[in-house]
């Protein structure tokens, strides 16, 4: 804003000089100028210092006012921080048209997102988080089976994507509440594997943790010995006519118990879901139908499920060695009160390996594989008719500098959705620019 201040000061200085010049012009009689005779008693000597002193006083006042205006109109409070990132990717998926015929094509497609994160503290022990995000991508990156980890297709509209408030109830208890939050943001971190391209690899296997961004609240407790406990709920209909936590409300209540040290972590999470359908990032067609997202594969009588997620990770003391970080996960989910020829239970597993600082500082090699959530039992004991799905990815991430990350990746899978022909193989390069 220095340029604005200089323009403001210059303009004000001119406004001071102009009236003086005009007054002199109006009061002087040019024709009779010789008749003016100065008298020492009534005259006041005016020289260059008179104007300099007056103008300097005015300029000092104006500069203070300009600084105040600059603060009020052009900056955040001193407790607000802003950061962001732009992400772009390009790639292709062989088999994309087979697993989802809804306009998919086996072609090279791109995607991008742009994100701004604002964090504000009001007393030093709290935080208001707001995320603004927009993006667009080829439709193959939006299918659940091939969902890119960064996909956010808003047709380039820039929207409020997340907003919640946290505060420290005590030194060990943190509370959360917000109109746009997901369950897993209120967890004790269950996984250290960072996906290279597929969202199905998130959180140590994104099956039981399938989430929806909506109204939510909860808390987590963590003590110095490593023990932790978290409980939270997200309700989809709290801001609709259906209302919050009613019989028709879609909600998910998660409760987690965990133990974490510097090198390892174990946790178990119970998910009680009502009318919930958002669990298909890492699931077959029948596995996703278990919670109510029913297609032609089966018939659902209810959408209430109970799920359990076990997670564990371990990392070595030193990076840059042949010993990787390891994340493992196992999920199981059951349909409540299941009767008849419907899918009753399903399970999933995940293994992720990460090698850090192998060739240069802050690089990483990631390899992961998962069995997507698949039906293991029917309510009437009949054959499940389920496929034997398997999905994997491998990538290398490196940083040309502190603000840029380049991440080439390959990925694939067999029988990933509904039949033995649902095989995929893909390649993608993702670029991340942080600021």
N, C-alpha and C positions, 0 to 999 in steps of 0.2 A: 504493500500500500504506500510505499515511499513516493512513487510517482504521483499518486492521488494527492498526497499531502503537499508535495511541491507545487502542483497545479492550484490547489486550494490557497496556499500561502501567496503565490504569485498573483492570483486573482484578487485577493484581499488587499494586497499592497497597492495594486492599481486603483482599487476602489477608494483608498485613502488619498491617493494623489489627485485623482480626478476632481473631487469637490473643491480642493484647494485651488486648483487651476481655474475652475469655473467661477469660484468666488472672486478671485483676483480679476478675472475678465469682466465680471459684472460691476465691480466697485470702482474700477479705474476709469478716469476720464482721459482718454488718449489725446484728445485735442488740447486739453488744458493741463497736460502733465507737467509743464514747466511751472505751474502755479503752486505745486505741492512743495511745501517747505517743512522739512523735518524739525521737530522740537524735541529736545532731549528729555524734557520732563514727562511727556505723555507717550513717548515712543518706546517700543520694546524691540530690542535687537533680535532679528531672525537671521540665522545662518544655517549652514548645512547640518550642524549638530542637532538643531531643533528637529529637523525632519528625521534624522537618523534615530534619535532617541525615541520619538513618538512611534515611528514605524517598528523599531525593535520591540517595544513594549507590546504593540498590537500583534506582531508576528509570534512572540512568545505565547501570548494568550491563545492565538489561533492554533498553534502547534499542539498545545495541550488538548484543545477541543477536538482537533483532528485525530489525535491518538485515541481519545475516548470514543469517537465515532467509529474509528477503525475496529476497536475492540467489540463494540456493541453490534456492528453490522457485518463484520467480515471474519469472525473467528469463533471457535468453540470455547467453552469454559476450560480452565486449566486442568480440570479433572477428566476431560474427554480425550480419548485417543482414537485415531482413524488409521486403518490399514486396509489393504485390499489385494486382490490378485486377478489376473486375466489368464484364462486357461484355454488353449486351443489344441485340437487333436485331429488326426486324419488316419483313416484305416479302412479295411475291408474285411468282410466275414463270408467265407465260403459256407453255404448251408443256411444263410439267413432267410432265404425265401422258403426253405423247407420247414423250419420250426415255427414260422409265423408268416402266413401268406397275405397278411393285411397290408398290401402295398410294398412289401419288402423286395429288395432286389440285391443280387450279388454284384455290388458295385462299390467303388471307392466313395466313401462318404466322410464328411467332416462334422465338427461340432465345436462349440465354444461356450464359455460362461464368463461373466464379469461379476465380481463380488466386492462389496465394501463392508467392512466390519467397524461398528462404532461401539466403544465401551466407555461408560460413564460411571464414576463413583461419586456418591453424595456424602459419605461419611468416612470413607477409607476402608470400611468392612462390608461394602456392598458393591453391586455392579449391575447396571442396566445394559443389556446386550441387544443390539439391533443389527441384523444382517440384511443388506440390500443386494438383490441378485437378479440377473437376467441371462438369457442364453437361447441358443437354438442349435439343433443338430439333426443329422439324418435319422430316419425312423428306425434303422437297425440298432442304433445306440439307445433307443428307448424301450426295446423289448426286454422283459424281465430277465430272460435267459442270457442276453448279451448286453445288459445295461451297463454303460460306461460309468465308472465311479464318479465322474464329474457331470453327468448329464443333468441338465435343468432346462427343459424346453419351454420357454415362455414366449416364443416367437419374437424374441429380442425385447420384450417389455421388461422394464426395470421395476421390480416389486419388492415389498417388504417380505422377505423370505423366512426370517426368524426374529422373534422378539421375546425376551424374558428377563426377569429380575431375580437376582440372587442376593442373599445376605447371610452373614454369619450369626446364627442364633447363639452359638458358643464357639470356642476355639475348635471344637471337634464336629460341630453340626452345621451343615449348610442347607438352607432352604431355597426352593425354586418355585416360581409361579410365572406364568406367561400365557398370552393368547396364541403364540406360535412356537411350539416346542415339541420335541420327540422324546420318548421314554429314555433312550440310551444316552441323551445328554445329561441325565440325572443319575447315571450309573457310576460306580467305581470302575475304572477302565478295565475291560475284560480281555483285551487283546493288544499286542504290540505289532502285529503284522499289518503293514501298510499296503493295500492293494495297488497293483500296477495298472490295471485297466478295468477289472470286473467288480461291480458292486456286490456280487454274490460272495466275494471273499472278505467283505467288511465285517468287523466285530468277531472274527473267528468263525465265520460262517453265518450268513445273514438269513437264517431260517426262523428260529423262534424270536429273534430280535426285530423281525419285520415291523416297521413303524409307520406312523402317519403324523404329519406336522399339524398340530391343532392345540386347543386349550389344554394346558396341563399344569400339574403342581406336584411337589414331592420334596423329599429331603434325603440327605446322605450323612452318615456318621463315619468318621475315620479317626482312629487314635494313633498315638505314636508307636504302639507295639505292632501295628500292621493290620489289626482287625477292622473290618468295615461292614456297614449295613446300609442298605438304601431301599426306599420304597417310593413309588410314584405312580401316577395315573394320567393318561391322556384320553380326553373325551372329544369325539368328533362333532357331536351335535350340541355342544354347550352354547354355541353362537348361532343356532338355528331354531326353528319352531319346535323341533322335537324335544329340545331341552336337555339339560345335563344329567347324566346318570339315571335316566328313566329306562323303561323296559325296552324301548326301541333305540336307545342311544348306542352308538358304536364306541366302545371304550376298551382300554387295555391297562390292567393294573399289574405292574411288575414289582417284585420284591427280591432283593439280592443280598446274599451274605458272602463276604470275601475276606481273604487274608493276603496281604501284599508285603513283600520285602523288596530290597534293592534289586535282587536277582530273579525273583520268581513270584508268581501269583496263582491262586486258585479261587474259584468262585462258583456259586450255584445260584441260578435265577429262576424264580417261579413266575409264570405269566398267566394271568387269568383274563381271558379275552371274551368280550360279549359282542355279538354281531360283527365281529372283526373280519376283514377281508384282505388286509394288507400284509401278506406273508409269502409272496410269490417271487421274491428276488432270487431265492435259492431253493426252488421246488419244482417238481414235475407238475403236469396238469392235474393229476389226481392228488398229489401232495398239497397243492394250493387249494384245491376244492375242499379239503378237510375243514377249512375255516369259513366256507361259505362262498368262495369265489368259484361257483359251480358252472362248468360248461357242459359239454355233451358227455364228459367222461363218467359222471356219476350223478346221483341225486342227493341233495342235502335236505335234512329235516330241521336242522338247527345250525346256528353259526357260533355257538359258544364252545370255546376250547380251553384246555389246560395244558400248558407247556412247561418243560424243564430244560434249562440250558446249563451245561457244565463247561467251564472254561479254565484253561491253565496256560501259563507261559513261563519260559525260562530264558535268561540271557547270560552269556559269559561275562566275566569281569572286564575283559579287554576285547575291543573290536579289532578288525583287520586280520583275524586268524581264520583257519579253516573251520572252526567251530561256529555254527550259526545260532542265532536266536530261534527259538521254537515256540509256536503257538498251536494249541490243539483245542478242538471243540467238539461237543456232542450235544445234539438236540433231540428231544422226543416230544411229540404233541399228540393229544387225544381229544376226540370230539365228545363233548359232554352228552350224556343220555342218548347215545347212538343206538338206533334200532334199524332192522331191515337191511337192505342191500346198499349200505352206505359205507364209505371209508371211515374207519374208526381210529386207527393210530398210524403215525408216520414217524420216521426218524431221519437224521442227517448227521454227517461228521465232517470235520475239517482239519487239515494240517498245513501250517504255513512256516516256511523257513526264510530267514533273512541274514545275509552277510553284509556287514557295514565296513566302510573305509578300506575296501580291498585294493583299489587301484589309486584312489586319491581321497582326500578328506571329504566326508559327507556324501560319498556315493553309497549305493546299496544294490545288492542283487537279491531279488525276491523270487521264490518258487512256492506255489501253493496248489493244493488240490482238494476237492470236496465231493462228497456224494450229496447232491441236492435232496431236500426233504422228499421222501418217497413213502408211499403207503405200504405198511407191513401187516395190517390186519383189517378185515372187514367186520362189520357189526354182526353179520350172520354166519361168520366163519367161512364164507366162500372164498374162492381164489381172487386175489387182488387184481390180477391182470396188469400188474405194474411192470414198468421197464426197470433196467438196472443202470441208473444214470451216473455219469462221472464227468467232472469239469476241472480244468487245470489252467494255470497261467504261469508265465515266467517273464521276468523283465530286468532291465538294468537302468538305474537312475543315477545321473551325474549332474553336477552343477558347474557350468562355465564360470559363474561367480555367485556371490551370496544371494542374489535376487532371482536367478533363473535356474530352472530345473528342466532337463530333457529326459524323457522316459520312454524308450522304445520297448515294446512288449509283444509277445506272442501268446495265444491262448487257444483252447480247443475243448471239445467234449464229445461224448457219445451217448446216444439215447437220452438226450437232455430234457425232453418234454413228455412225449406221449407214445412214441413207437421207435423201433430199432433203426429207422432211417433218419432220425433226428440227430445227425452228427454235424458238428461245426468245427471250423478252424479259422482263426482270424489273426490279423496283425494290426498294430496301431502305434503311432508315435504321438505322445502327449507332451506339450510344452507348458510350463507354469512360470508366470512372471509375477513376482511378489513385490509390493511397494508399501 
